[in-house]
Amino acid sequence: MSIKEFVQKFYKSDALIDSEILKTYLHPDIVLEWHSTTGLIEMNHHAMLEMANELSRAYVRSKVRISHIIAEEDLVSVRYSHFVKTIENPREEMLLAHFVTIWQIKDDKLYRGYQMSQFS
């Protein structure tokens, strides 16, 4: 599987709201530098798993729609929109935010991430 296919598989899975699935994609030494609307957030392996656990408590479904994906050497750049369905209203899909992320892949895992997001 190419690194581009690996990243696509990651975003098509429920990894963003299921920490057990997320574990299979993360390198033990992962670092994500996330520039969000609240500022810079640096996340390690533990923090990313905790975020997935938090999201699973609020959302019953998570869906990513990728608009652009480019791979070169050990890097994959992806532009996507993240949609969710809340526990309170599981029939309505809600746009959570737009993202641009550059992933470095190491040992067939997500190793370094550089991400920017904007709420819808």
Phi and psi restraints in degrees (range 20) as a CNS / XPLOR table:
assign (resid 1 and name C) (resid 2 and name N)
       (resid 2 and name CA) (resid 2 and name C) 1.0 -74.5 20.0 2
assign (resid 2 and name N) (resid 2 and name CA)
       (resid 2 and name C) (resid 3 and name N) 1.0 163.9 20.0 2
assign (resid 2 and name C) (resid 3 and name N)
       (resid 3 and name CA) (resid 3 and name C) 1.0 -66.8 20.0 2
assign (resid 3 and name N) (resid 3 and name CA)
       (resid 3 and name C) (resid 4 and name N) 1.0 -30.8 20.0 2
assign (resid 3 and name C) (resid 4 and name N)
       (resid 4 and name CA) (resid 4 and name C) 1.0 -64.7 20.0 2
assign (resid 4 and name N) (resid 4 and name CA)
       (resid 4 and name C) (resid 5 and name N) 1.0 -45.4 20.0 2
assign (resid 4 and name C) (resid 5 and name N)
       (resid 5 and name CA) (resid 5 and name C) 1.0 -64.1 20.0 2
assign (resid 5 and name N) (resid 5 and name CA)
       (resid 5 and name C) (resid 6 and name N) 1.0 -37.1 20.0 2
assign (resid 5 and name C) (resid 6 and name N)
       (resid 6 and name CA) (resid 6 and name C) 1.0 -60.4 20.0 2
assign (resid 6 and name N) (resid 6 and name CA)
       (resid 6 and name C) (resid 7 and name N) 1.0 -46.7 20.0 2
assign (resid 6 and name C) (resid 7 and name N)
       (resid 7 and name CA) (resid 7 and name C) 1.0 -67.3 20.0 2
assign (resid 7 and name N) (resid 7 and name CA)
       (resid 7 and name C) (resid 8 and name N) 1.0 -39.5 20.0 2
assign (resid 7 and name C) (resid 8 and name N)
       (resid 8 and name CA) (resid 8 and name C) 1.0 -61.3 20.0 2
assign (resid 8 and name N) (resid 8 and name CA)
       (resid 8 and name C) (resid 9 and name N) 1.0 -43.3 20.0 2
assign (resid 8 and name C) (resid 9 and name N)
       (resid 9 and name CA) (resid 9 and name C) 1.0 -61.9 20.0 2
assign (resid 9 and name N) (resid 9 and name CA)
       (resid 9 and name C) (resid 10 and name N) 1.0 -40.4 20.0 2
assign (resid 9 and name C) (resid 10 and name N)
       (resid 10 and name CA) (resid 10 and name C) 1.0 -57.6 20.0 2
assign (resid 10 and name N) (resid 10 and name CA)
       (resid 10 and name C) (resid 11 and name N) 1.0 -50.2 20.0 2
assign (resid 10 and name C) (resid 11 and name N)
       (resid 11 and name CA) (resid 11 and name C) 1.0 -73.3 20.0 2
assign (resid 11 and name N) (resid 11 and name CA)
       (resid 11 and name C) (resid 12 and name N) 1.0 -22.8 20.0 2
assign (resid 11 and name C) (resid 12 and name N)
       (resid 12 and name CA) (resid 12 and name C) 1.0 -81.8 20.0 2
assign (resid 12 and name N) (resid 12 and name CA)
       (resid 12 and name C) (resid 13 and name N) 1.0 -16.9 20.0 2
assign (resid 12 and name C) (resid 13 and name N)
       (resid 13 and name CA) (resid 13 and name C) 1.0 -80.7 20.0 2
assign (resid 13 and name N) (resid 13 and name CA)
       (resid 13 and name C) (resid 14 and name N) 1.0 -179.7 20.0 2
assign (resid 13 and name C) (resid 14 and name N)
       (resid 14 and name CA) (resid 14 and name C) 1.0 -94.2 20.0 2
assign (resid 14 and name N) (resid 14 and name CA)
       (resid 14 and name C) (resid 15 and name N) 1.0 22.3 20.0 2
assign (resid 14 and name C) (resid 15 and name N)
       (resid 15 and name CA) (resid 15 and name C) 1.0 -58.2 20.0 2
assign (resid 15 and name N) (resid 15 and name CA)
       (resid 15 and name C) (resid 16 and name N) 1.0 -32.0 20.0 2
assign (resid 15 and name C) (resid 16 and name N)
       (resid 16 and name CA) (resid 16 and name C) 1.0 -70.0 20.0 2
assign (resid 16 and name N) (resid 16 and name CA)
       (resid 16 and name C) (resid 17 and name N) 1.0 -18.6 20.0 2
assign (resid 16 and name C) (resid 17 and name N)
       (resid 17 and name CA) (resid 17 and name C) 1.0 -124.9 20.0 2
assign (resid 17 and name N) (resid 17 and name CA)
       (resid 17 and name C) (resid 18 and name N) 1.0 11.3 20.0 2
assign (resid 17 and name C) (resid 18 and name N)
       (resid 18 and name CA) (resid 18 and name C) 1.0 -137.7 20.0 2
assign (resid 18 and name N) (resid 18 and name CA)
       (resid 18 and name C) (resid 19 and name N) 1.0 103.8 20.0 2
assign (resid 18 and name C) (resid 19 and name N)
       (resid 19 and name CA) (resid 19 and name C) 1.0 -63.9 20.0 2
assign (resid 19 and name N) (resid 19 and name CA)
       (resid 19 and name C) (resid 20 and name N) 1.0 -28.7 20.0 2
assign (resid 19 and name C) (resid 20 and name N)
       (resid 20 and name CA) (resid 20 and name C) 1.0 -67.1 20.0 2
assign (resid 20 and name N) (resid 20 and name CA)
       (resid 20 and name C) (resid 21 and name N) 1.0 -40.5 20.0 2
assign (resid 20 and name C) (resid 21 and name N)
       (resid 21 and name CA) (resid 21 and name C) 1.0 -69.9 20.0 2
assign (resid 21 and name N) (resid 21 and name CA)
       (resid 21 and name C) (resid 22 and name N) 1.0 -42.4 20.0 2
assign (resid 21 and name C) (resid 22 and name N)
       (resid 22 and name CA) (resid 22 and name C) 1.0 -57.3 20.0 2
assign (resid 22 and name N) (resid 22 and name CA)
       (resid 22 and name C) (resid 23 and name N) 1.0 -39.7 20.0 2
assign (resid 22 and name C) (resid 23 and name N)
       (resid 23 and name CA) (resid 23 and name C) 1.0 -53.5 20.0 2
assign (resid 23 and name N) (resid 23 and name CA)
       (resid 23 and name C) (resid 24 and name N) 1.0 -34.8 20.0 2
assign (resid 23 and name C) (resid 24 and name N)
       (resid 24 and name CA) (resid 24 and name C) 1.0 -71.0 20.0 2
assign (resid 24 and name N) (resid 24 and name CA)
       (resid 24 and name C) (resid 25 and name N) 1.0 -17.6 20.0 2
assign (resid 24 and name C) (resid 25 and name N)
       (resid 25 and name CA) (resid 25 and name C) 1.0 -100.7 20.0 2
assign (resid 25 and name N) (resid 25 and name CA)
       (resid 25 and name C) (resid 26 and name N) 1.0 -17.9 20.0 2
assign (resid 25 and name C) (resid 26 and name N)
       (resid 26 and name CA) (resid 26 and name C) 1.0 -92.6 20.0 2
assign (resid 26 and name N) (resid 26 and name CA)
       (resid 26 and name C) (resid 27 and name N) 1.0 133.5 20.0 2
assign (resid 26 and name C) (resid 27 and name N)
       (resid 27 and name CA) (resid 27 and name C) 1.0 -71.4 20.0 2
assign (resid 27 and name N) (resid 27 and name CA)
       (resid 27 and name C) (resid 28 and name N) 1.0 144.3 20.0 2
assign (resid 27 and name C) (resid 28 and name N)
       (resid 28 and name CA) (resid 28 and name C) 1.0 -57.7 20.0 2
assign (resid 28 and name N) (resid 28 and name CA)
       (resid 28 and name C) (resid 29 and name N) 1.0 -28.3 20.0 2
assign (resid 28 and name C) (resid 29 and name N)
       (resid 29 and name CA) (resid 29 and name C) 1.0 -102.3 20.0 2
assign (resid 29 and name N) (resid 29 and name CA)
       (resid 29 and name C) (resid 30 and name N) 1.0 25.9 20.0 2
assign (resid 29 and name C) (resid 30 and name N)
       (resid 30 and name CA) (resid 30 and name C) 1.0 -60.9 20.0 2
assign (resid 30 and name N) (resid 30 and name CA)
       (resid 30 and name C) (resid 31 and name N) 1.0 143.9 20.0 2
assign (resid 30 and name C) (resid 31 and name N)
       (resid 31 and name CA) (resid 31 and name C) 1.0 -136.5 20.0 2
assign (resid 31 and name N) (resid 31 and name CA)
       (resid 31 and name C) (resid 32 and name N) 1.0 127.7 20.0 2
assign (resid 31 and name C) (resid 32 and name N)
       (resid 32 and name CA) (resid 32 and name C) 1.0 -115.6 20.0 2
assign (resid 32 and name N) (resid 32 and name CA)
       (resid 32 and name C) (resid 33 and name N) 1.0 120.6 20.0 2
assign (resid 32 and name C) (resid 33 and name N)
       (resid 33 and name CA) (resid 33 and name C) 1.0 -98.6 20.0 2
assign (resid 33 and name N) (resid 33 and name CA)
       (resid 33 and name C) (resid 34 and name N) 1.0 110.7 20.0 2
assign (resid 33 and name C) (resid 34 and name N)
       (resid 34 and name CA) (resid 34 and name C) 1.0 -116.0 20.0 2
assign (resid 34 and name N) (resid 34 and name CA)
       (resid 34 and name C) (resid 35 and name N) 1.0 114.5 20.0 2
assign (resid 34 and name C) (resid 35 and name N)
       (resid 35 and name CA) (resid 35 and name C) 1.0 -92.2 20.0 2
assign (resid 35 and name N) (resid 35 and name CA)
       (resid 35 and name C) (resid 36 and name N) 1.0 102.7 20.0 2
assign (resid 35 and name C) (resid 36 and name N)
       (resid 36 and name CA) (resid 36 and name C) 1.0 -106.7 20.0 2
assign (resid 36 and name N) (resid 36 and name CA)
       (resid 36 and name C) (resid 37 and name N) 1.0 -178.6 20.0 2
assign (resid 36 and name C) (resid 37 and name N)
       (resid 37 and name CA) (resid 37 and name C) 1.0 -66.7 20.0 2
assign (resid 37 and name N) (resid 37 and name CA)
       (resid 37 and name C) (resid 38 and name N) 1.0 -16.1 20.0 2
assign (resid 37 and name C) (resid 38 and name N)
       (resid 38 and name CA) (resid 38 and name C) 1.0 -98.3 20.0 2
assign (resid 38 and name N) (resid 38 and name CA)
       (resid 38 and name C) (resid 39 and name N) 1.0 0.4 20.0 2
assign (resid 38 and name C) (resid 39 and name N)
       (resid 39 and name CA) (resid 39 and name C) 1.0 117.0 20.0 2
assign (resid 39 and name N) (resid 39 and name CA)
       (resid 39 and name C) (resid 40 and name N) 1.0 -166.8 20.0 2
assign (resid 39 and name C) (resid 40 and name N)
       (resid 40 and name CA) (resid 40 and name C) 1.0 -79.7 20.0 2
assign (resid 40 and name N) (resid 40 and name CA)
       (resid 40 and name C) (resid 41 and name N) 1.0 129.5 20.0 2
assign (resid 40 and name C) (resid 41 and name N)
       (resid 41 and name CA) (resid 41 and name C) 1.0 -121.4 20.0 2
assign (resid 41 and name N) (resid 41 and name CA)
       (resid 41 and name C) (resid 42 and name N) 1.0 126.0 20.0 2
assign (resid 41 and name C) (resid 42 and name N)
       (resid 42 and name CA) (resid 42 and name C) 1.0 -108.0 20.0 2
assign (resid 42 and name N) (resid 42 and name CA)
       (resid 42 and name C) (resid 43 and name N) 1.0 125.8 20.0 2
assign (resid 42 and name C) (resid 43 and name N)
       (resid 43 and name CA) (resid 43 and name C) 1.0 -122.0 20.0 2
assign (resid 43 and name N) (resid 43 and name CA)
       (resid 43 and name C) (resid 44 and name N) 1.0 138.9 20.0 2
assign (resid 43 and name C) (resid 44 and name N)
       (resid 44 and name CA) (resid 44 and name C) 1.0 -106.8 20.0 2
assign (resid 44 and name N) (resid 44 and name CA)
       (resid 44 and name C) (resid 45 and name N) 1.0 -170.6 20.0 2
assign (resid 44 and name C) (resid 45 and name N)
       (resid 45 and name CA) (resid 45 and name C) 1.0 -54.9 20.0 2
assign (resid 45 and name N) (resid 45 and name CA)
       (resid 45 and name C) (resid 46 and name N) 1.0 -51.9 20.0 2
assign (resid 45 and name C) (resid 46 and name N)
       (resid 46 and name CA) (resid 46 and name C) 1.0 -62.0 20.0 2
assign (resid 46 and name N) (resid 46 and name CA)
       (resid 46 and name C) (resid 47 and name N) 1.0 -44.6 20.0 2
assign (resid 46 and name C) (resid 47 and name N)
       (resid 47 and name CA) (resid 47 and name C) 1.0 -63.6 20.0 2
assign (resid 47 and name N) (resid 47 and name CA)
       (resid 47 and name C) (resid 48 and name N) 1.0 -37.0 20.0 2
assign (resid 47 and name C) (resid 48 and name N)
       (resid 48 and name CA) (resid 48 and name C) 1.0 -68.5 20.0 2
assign (resid 48 and name N) (resid 48 and name CA)
       (resid 48 and name C) (resid 49 and name N) 1.0 -39.5 20.0 2
assign (resid 48 and name C) (resid 49 and name N)
       (resid 49 and name CA) (resid 49 and name C) 1.0 -66.0 20.0 2
assign (resid 49 and name N) (resid 49 and name CA)
       (resid 49 and name C) (resid 50 and name N) 1.0 -39.1 20.0 2
assign (resid 49 and name C) (resid 50 and name N)
       (resid 50 and name CA) (resid 50 and name C) 1.0 -64.4 20.0 2
assign (resid 50 and name N) (resid 50 and name CA)
       (resid 50 and name C) (resid 51 and name N) 1.0 -38.8 20.0 2
assign (resid 50 and name C) (resid 51 and name N)
       (resid 51 and name CA) (resid 51 and name C) 1.0 -62.3 20.0 2
assign (resid 51 and name N) (resid 51 and name CA)
       (resid 51 and name C) (resid 52 and name N) 1.0 -42.9 20.0 2
assign (resid 51 and name C) (resid 52 and name N)
       (resid 52 and name CA) (resid 52 and name C) 1.0 -61.8 20.0 2
assign (resid 52 and name N) (resid 52 and name CA)
       (resid 52 and name C) (resid 53 and name N) 1.0 -39.6 20.0 2
assign (resid 52 and name C) (resid 53 and name N)
       (resid 53 and name CA) (resid 53 and name C) 1.0 -64.2 20.0 2
assign (resid 53 and name N) (resid 53 and name CA)
       (resid 53 and name C) (resid 54 and name N) 1.0 -41.1 20.0 2
assign (resid 53 and name C) (resid 54 and name N)
       (resid 54 and name CA) (resid 54 and name C) 1.0 -63.7 20.0 2
assign (resid 54 and name N) (resid 54 and name CA)
       (resid 54 and name C) (resid 55 and name N) 1.0 -45.0 20.0 2
assign (resid 54 and name C) (resid 55 and name N)
       (resid 55 and name CA) (resid 55 and name C) 1.0 -62.8 20.0 2
assign (resid 55 and name N) (resid 55 and name CA)
       (resid 55 and name C) (resid 56 and name N) 1.0 -35.7 20.0 2
assign (resid 55 and name C) (resid 56 and name N)
       (resid 56 and name CA) (resid 56 and name C) 1.0 -67.9 20.0 2
assign (resid 56 and name N) (resid 56 and name CA)
       (resid 56 and name C) (resid 57 and name N) 1.0 -24.1 20.0 2
assign (resid 56 and name C) (resid 57 and name N)
       (resid 57 and name CA) (resid 57 and name C) 1.0 -77.3 20.0 2
assign (resid 57 and name N) (resid 57 and name CA)
       (resid 57 and name C) (resid 58 and name N) 1.0 -22.7 20.0 2
assign (resid 57 and name C) (resid 58 and name N)
       (resid 58 and name CA) (resid 58 and name C) 1.0 -102.1 20.0 2
assign (resid 58 and name N) (resid 58 and name CA)
       (resid 58 and name C) (resid 59 and name N) 1.0 -27.5 20.0 2
assign (resid 58 and name C) (resid 59 and name N)
       (resid 59 and name CA) (resid 59 and name C) 1.0 -125.4 20.0 2
assign (resid 59 and name N) (resid 59 and name CA)
       (resid 59 and name C) (resid 60 and name N) 1.0 140.7 20.0 2
assign (resid 59 and name C) (resid 60 and name N)
       (resid 60 and name CA) (resid 60 and name C) 1.0 -93.1 20.0 2
assign (resid 60 and name N) (resid 60 and name CA)
       (resid 60 and name C) (resid 61 and name N) 1.0 -17.7 20.0 2
assign (resid 60 and name C) (resid 61 and name N)
       (resid 61 and name CA) (resid 61 and name C) 1.0 -148.9 20.0 2
assign (resid 61 and name N) (resid 61 and name CA)
       (resid 61 and name C) (resid 62 and name N) 1.0 144.0 20.0 2
assign (resid 61 and name C) (resid 62 and name N)
       (resid 62 and name CA) (resid 62 and name C) 1.0 -133.7 20.0 2
assign (resid 62 and name N) (resid 62 and name CA)
       (resid 62 and name C) (resid 63 and name N) 1.0 135.1 20.0 2
assign (resid 62 and name C) (resid 63 and name N)
       (resid 63 and name CA) (resid 63 and name C) 1.0 -140.4 20.0 2
assign (resid 63 and name N) (resid 63 and name CA)
       (resid 63 and name C) (resid 64 and name N) 1.0 134.0 20.0 2
assign (resid 63 and name C) (resid 64 and name N)
       (resid 64 and name CA) (resid 64 and name C) 1.0 -113.1 20.0 2
assign (resid 64 and name N) (resid 64 and name CA)
       (resid 64 and name C) (resid 65 and name N) 1.0 131.2 20.0 2
assign (resid 64 and name C) (resid 65 and name N)
       (resid 65 and name CA) (resid 65 and name C) 1.0 -112.6 20.0 2
assign (resid 65 and name N) (resid 65 and name CA)
       (resid 65 and name C) (resid 66 and name N) 1.0 110.3 20.0 2
assign (resid 65 and name C) (resid 66 and name N)
       (resid 66 and name CA) (resid 66 and name C) 1.0 -84.9 20.0 2
assign (resid 66 and name N) (resid 66 and name CA)
       (resid 66 and name C) (resid 67 and name N) 1.0 128.6 20.0 2
assign (resid 66 and name C) (resid 67 and name N)
       (resid 67 and name CA) (resid 67 and name C) 1.0 -103.0 20.0 2
assign (resid 67 and name N) (resid 67 and name CA)
       (resid 67 and name C) (resid 68 and name N) 1.0 -29.2 20.0 2
assign (resid 67 and name C) (resid 68 and name N)
       (resid 68 and name CA) (resid 68 and name C) 1.0 -142.9 20.0 2
assign (resid 68 and name N) (resid 68 and name CA)
       (resid 68 and name C) (resid 69 and name N) 1.0 139.4 20.0 2
assign (resid 68 and name C) (resid 69 and name N)
       (resid 69 and name CA) (resid 69 and name C) 1.0 -150.1 20.0 2
assign (resid 69 and name N) (resid 69 and name CA)
       (resid 69 and name C) (resid 70 and name N) 1.0 127.0 20.0 2
assign (resid 69 and name C) (resid 70 and name N)
       (resid 70 and name CA) (resid 70 and name C) 1.0 -133.9 20.0 2
assign (resid 70 and name N) (resid 70 and name CA)
       (resid 70 and name C) (resid 71 and name N) 1.0 134.6 20.0 2
assign (resid 70 and name C) (resid 71 and name N)
       (resid 71 and name CA) (resid 71 and name C) 1.0 -121.6 20.0 2
assign (resid 71 and name N) (resid 71 and name CA)
       (resid 71 and name C) (resid 72 and name N) 1.0 140.6 20.0 2
assign (resid 71 and name C) (resid 72 and name N)
       (resid 72 and name CA) (resid 72 and name C) 1.0 -152.5 20.0 2
assign (resid 72 and name N) (resid 72 and name CA)
       (resid 72 and name C) (resid 73 and name N) 1.0 125.2 20.0 2
assign (resid 72 and name C) (resid 73 and name N)
       (resid 73 and name CA) (resid 73 and name C) 1.0 52.6 20.0 2
assign (resid 73 and name N) (resid 73 and name CA)
       (resid 73 and name C) (resid 74 and name N) 1.0 -117.9 20.0 2
assign (resid 73 and name C) (resid 74 and name N)
       (resid 74 and name CA) (resid 74 and name C) 1.0 -103.1 20.0 2
assign (resid 74 and name N) (resid 74 and name CA)
       (resid 74 and name C) (resid 75 and name N) 1.0 17.5 20.0 2
assign (resid 74 and name C) (resid 75 and name N)
       (resid 75 and name CA) (resid 75 and name C) 1.0 -116.3 20.0 2
assign (resid 75 and name N) (resid 75 and name CA)
       (resid 75 and name C) (resid 76 and name N) 1.0 141.7 20.0 2
assign (resid 75 and name C) (resid 76 and name N)
       (resid 76 and name CA) (resid 76 and name C) 1.0 -130.4 20.0 2
assign (resid 76 and name N) (resid 76 and name CA)
       (resid 76 and name C) (resid 77 and name N) 1.0 124.4 20.0 2
assign (resid 76 and name C) (resid 77 and name N)
       (resid 77 and name CA) (resid 77 and name C) 1.0 -104.0 20.0 2
assign (resid 77 and name N) (resid 77 and name CA)
       (resid 77 and name C) (resid 78 and name N) 1.0 133.9 20.0 2
assign (resid 77 and name C) (resid 78 and name N)
       (resid 78 and name CA) (resid 78 and name C) 1.0 -138.7 20.0 2
assign (resid 78 and name N) (resid 78 and name CA)
       (resid 78 and name C) (resid 79 and name N) 1.0 136.3 20.0 2
assign (resid 78 and name C) (resid 79 and name N)
       (resid 79 and name CA) (resid 79 and name C) 1.0 -116.5 20.0 2
assign (resid 79 and name N) (resid 79 and name CA)
       (resid 79 and name C) (resid 80 and name N) 1.0 127.0 20.0 2
assign (resid 79 and name C) (resid 80 and name N)
       (resid 80 and name CA) (resid 80 and name C) 1.0 -152.5 20.0 2
assign (resid 80 and name N) (resid 80 and name CA)
       (resid 80 and name C) (resid 81 and name N) 1.0 164.7 20.0 2
assign (resid 80 and name C) (resid 81 and name N)
       (resid 81 and name CA) (resid 81 and name C) 1.0 -115.7 20.0 2
assign (resid 81 and name N) (resid 81 and name CA)
       (resid 81 and name C) (resid 82 and name N) 1.0 137.6 20.0 2
assign (resid 81 and name C) (resid 82 and name N)
       (resid 82 and name CA) (resid 82 and name C) 1.0 -107.9 20.0 2
assign (resid 82 and name N) (resid 82 and name CA)
       (resid 82 and name C) (resid 83 and name N) 1.0 120.3 20.0 2
assign (resid 82 and name C) (resid 83 and name N)
       (resid 83 and name CA) (resid 83 and name C) 1.0 -110.8 20.0 2
assign (resid 83 and name N) (resid 83 and name CA)
       (resid 83 and name C) (resid 84 and name N) 1.0 147.5 20.0 2
assign (resid 83 and name C) (resid 84 and name N)
       (resid 84 and name CA) (resid 84 and name C) 1.0 -138.1 20.0 2
assign (resid 84 and name N) (resid 84 and name CA)
       (resid 84 and name C) (resid 85 and name N) 1.0 161.7 20.0 2
assign (resid 84 and name C) (resid 85 and name N)
       (resid 85 and name CA) (resid 85 and name C) 1.0 -122.2 20.0 2
assign (resid 85 and name N) (resid 85 and name CA)
       (resid 85 and name C) (resid 86 and name N) 1.0 126.8 20.0 2
assign (resid 85 and name C) (resid 86 and name N)
       (resid 86 and name CA) (resid 86 and name C) 1.0 -81.6 20.0 2
assign (resid 86 and name N) (resid 86 and name CA)
       (resid 86 and name C) (resid 87 and name N) 1.0 160.0 20.0 2
assign (resid 86 and name C) (resid 87 and name N)
       (resid 87 and name CA) (resid 87 and name C) 1.0 -64.1 20.0 2
assign (resid 87 and name N) (resid 87 and name CA)
       (resid 87 and name C) (resid 88 and name N) 1.0 -37.3 20.0 2
assign (resid 87 and name C) (resid 88 and name N)
       (resid 88 and name CA) (resid 88 and name C) 1.0 -68.8 20.0 2
assign (resid 88 and name N) (resid 88 and name CA)
       (resid 88 and name C) (resid 89 and name N) 1.0 -33.0 20.0 2
assign (resid 88 and name C) (resid 89 and name N)
       (resid 89 and name CA) (resid 89 and name C) 1.0 -139.3 20.0 2
assign (resid 89 and name N) (resid 89 and name CA)
       (resid 89 and name C) (resid 90 and name N) 1.0 74.4 20.0 2
assign (resid 89 and name C) (resid 90 and name N)
       (resid 90 and name CA) (resid 90 and name C) 1.0 -69.7 20.0 2
assign (resid 90 and name N) (resid 90 and name CA)
       (resid 90 and name C) (resid 91 and name N) 1.0 -7.9 20.0 2
assign (resid 90 and name C) (resid 91 and name N)
       (resid 91 and name CA) (resid 91 and name C) 1.0 -88.2 20.0 2
assign (resid 91 and name N) (resid 91 and name CA)
       (resid 91 and name C) (resid 92 and name N) 1.0 -19.3 20.0 2
assign (resid 91 and name C) (resid 92 and name N)
       (resid 92 and name CA) (resid 92 and name C) 1.0 -102.9 20.0 2
assign (resid 92 and name N) (resid 92 and name CA)
       (resid 92 and name C) (resid 93 and name N) 1.0 125.1 20.0 2
assign (resid 92 and name C) (resid 93 and name N)
       (resid 93 and name CA) (resid 93 and name C) 1.0 -87.1 20.0 2
assign (resid 93 and name N) (resid 93 and name CA)
       (resid 93 and name C) (resid 94 and name N) 1.0 132.4 20.0 2
assign (resid 93 and name C) (resid 94 and name N)
       (resid 94 and name CA) (resid 94 and name C) 1.0 -123.2 20.0 2
assign (resid 94 and name N) (resid 94 and name CA)
       (resid 94 and name C) (resid 95 and name N) 1.0 133.9 20.0 2
assign (resid 94 and name C) (resid 95 and name N)
       (resid 95 and name CA) (resid 95 and name C) 1.0 -74.4 20.0 2
assign (resid 95 and name N) (resid 95 and name CA)
       (resid 95 and name C) (resid 96 and name N) 1.0 120.3 20.0 2
assign (resid 95 and name C) (resid 96 and name N)
       (resid 96 and name CA) (resid 96 and name C) 1.0 -84.6 20.0 2
assign (resid 96 and name N) (resid 96 and name CA)
       (resid 96 and name C) (resid 97 and name N) 1.0 -52.3 20.0 2
assign (resid 96 and name C) (resid 97 and name N)
       (resid 97 and name CA) (resid 97 and name C) 1.0 -170.2 20.0 2
assign (resid 97 and name N) (resid 97 and name CA)
       (resid 97 and name C) (resid 98 and name N) 1.0 167.5 20.0 2
assign (resid 97 and name C) (resid 98 and name N)
       (resid 98 and name CA) (resid 98 and name C) 1.0 -105.8 20.0 2
assign (resid 98 and name N) (resid 98 and name CA)
       (resid 98 and name C) (resid 99 and name N) 1.0 143.5 20.0 2
assign (resid 98 and name C) (resid 99 and name N)
       (resid 99 and name CA) (resid 99 and name C) 1.0 -135.5 20.0 2
assign (resid 99 and name N) (resid 99 and name CA)
       (resid 99 and name C) (resid 100 and name N) 1.0 150.3 20.0 2
assign (resid 99 and name C) (resid 100 and name N)
       (resid 100 and name CA) (resid 100 and name C) 1.0 -130.4 20.0 2
assign (resid 100 and name N) (resid 100 and name CA)
       (resid 100 and name C) (resid 101 and name N) 1.0 124.9 20.0 2
assign (resid 100 and name C) (resid 101 and name N)
       (resid 101 and name CA) (resid 101 and name C) 1.0 -134.6 20.0 2
assign (resid 101 and name N) (resid 101 and name CA)
       (resid 101 and name C) (resid 102 and name N) 1.0 139.3 20.0 2
assign (resid 101 and name C) (resid 102 and name N)
       (resid 102 and name CA) (resid 102 and name C) 1.0 -112.6 20.0 2
assign (resid 102 and name N) (resid 102 and name CA)
       (resid 102 and name C) (resid 103 and name N) 1.0 120.8 20.0 2
assign (resid 102 and name C) (resid 103 and name N)
       (resid 103 and name CA) (resid 103 and name C) 1.0 -107.5 20.0 2
assign (resid 103 and name N) (resid 103 and name CA)
       (resid 103 and name C) (resid 104 and name N) 1.0 134.3 20.0 2
assign (resid 103 and name C) (resid 104 and name N)
       (resid 104 and name CA) (resid 104 and name C) 1.0 -99.5 20.0 2
assign (resid 104 and name N) (resid 104 and name CA)
       (resid 104 and name C) (resid 105 and name N) 1.0 131.6 20.0 2
assign (resid 104 and name C) (resid 105 and name N)
       (resid 105 and name CA) (resid 105 and name C) 1.0 -103.6 20.0 2
assign (resid 105 and name N) (resid 105 and name CA)
       (resid 105 and name C) (resid 106 and name N) 1.0 132.3 20.0 2
assign (resid 105 and name C) (resid 106 and name N)
       (resid 106 and name CA) (resid 106 and name C) 1.0 -140.7 20.0 2
assign (resid 106 and name N) (resid 106 and name CA)
       (resid 106 and name C) (resid 107 and name N) 1.0 132.1 20.0 2
assign (resid 106 and name C) (resid 107 and name N)
       (resid 107 and name CA) (resid 107 and name C) 1.0 55.4 20.0 2
assign (resid 107 and name N) (resid 107 and name CA)
       (resid 107 and name C) (resid 108 and name N) 1.0 38.1 20.0 2
assign (resid 107 and name C) (resid 108 and name N)
       (resid 108 and name CA) (resid 108 and name C) 1.0 59.7 20.0 2
assign (resid 108 and name N) (resid 108 and name CA)
       (resid 108 and name C) (resid 109 and name N) 1.0 33.5 20.0 2
assign (resid 108 and name C) (resid 109 and name N)
       (resid 109 and name CA) (resid 109 and name C) 1.0 -139.1 20.0 2
assign (resid 109 and name N) (resid 109 and name CA)
       (resid 109 and name C) (resid 110 and name N) 1.0 161.6 20.0 2
assign (resid 109 and name C) (resid 110 and name N)
       (resid 110 and name CA) (resid 110 and name C) 1.0 -72.8 20.0 2
assign (resid 110 and name N) (resid 110 and name CA)
       (resid 110 and name C) (resid 111 and name N) 1.0 118.4 20.0 2
assign (resid 110 and name C) (resid 111 and name N)
       (resid 111 and name CA) (resid 111 and name C) 1.0 -109.5 20.0 2
assign (resid 111 and name N) (resid 111 and name CA)
       (resid 111 and name C) (resid 112 and name N) 1.0 -51.8 20.0 2
assign (resid 111 and name C) (resid 112 and name N)
       (resid 112 and name CA) (resid 112 and name C) 1.0 -130.0 20.0 2
assign (resid 112 and name N) (resid 112 and name CA)
       (resid 112 and name C) (resid 113 and name N) 1.0 136.5 20.0 2
assign (resid 112 and name C) (resid 113 and name N)
       (resid 113 and name CA) (resid 113 and name C) 1.0 -129.6 20.0 2
assign (resid 113 and name N) (resid 113 and name CA)
       (resid 113 and name C) (resid 114 and name N) 1.0 140.4 20.0 2
assign (resid 113 and name C) (resid 114 and name N)
       (resid 114 and name CA) (resid 114 and name C) 1.0 -128.6 20.0 2
assign (resid 114 and name N) (resid 114 and name CA)
       (resid 114 and name C) (resid 115 and name N) 1.0 113.0 20.0 2
assign (resid 114 and name C) (resid 115 and name N)
       (resid 115 and name CA) (resid 115 and name C) 1.0 -132.0 20.0 2
assign (resid 115 and name N) (resid 115 and name CA)
       (resid 115 and name C) (resid 116 and name N) 1.0 143.1 20.0 2
assign (resid 115 and name C) (resid 116 and name N)
       (resid 116 and name CA) (resid 116 and name C) 1.0 -128.0 20.0 2
assign (resid 116 and name N) (resid 116 and name CA)
       (resid 116 and name C) (resid 117 and name N) 1.0 143.4 20.0 2
assign (resid 116 and name C) (resid 117 and name N)
       (resid 117 and name CA) (resid 117 and name C) 1.0 -139.9 20.0 2
assign (resid 117 and name N) (resid 117 and name CA)
       (resid 117 and name C) (resid 118 and name N) 1.0 159.4 20.0 2
assign (resid 117 and name C) (resid 118 and name N)
       (resid 118 and name CA) (resid 118 and name C) 1.0 -144.9 20.0 2
assign (resid 118 and name N) (resid 118 and name CA)
       (resid 118 and name C) (resid 119 and name N) 1.0 127.4 20.0 2
assign (resid 118 and name C) (resid 119 and name N)
       (resid 119 and name CA) (resid 119 and name C) 1.0 -63.4 20.0 2
assign (resid 119 and name N) (resid 119 and name CA)
       (resid 119 and name C) (resid 120 and name N) 1.0 151.9 20.0 2
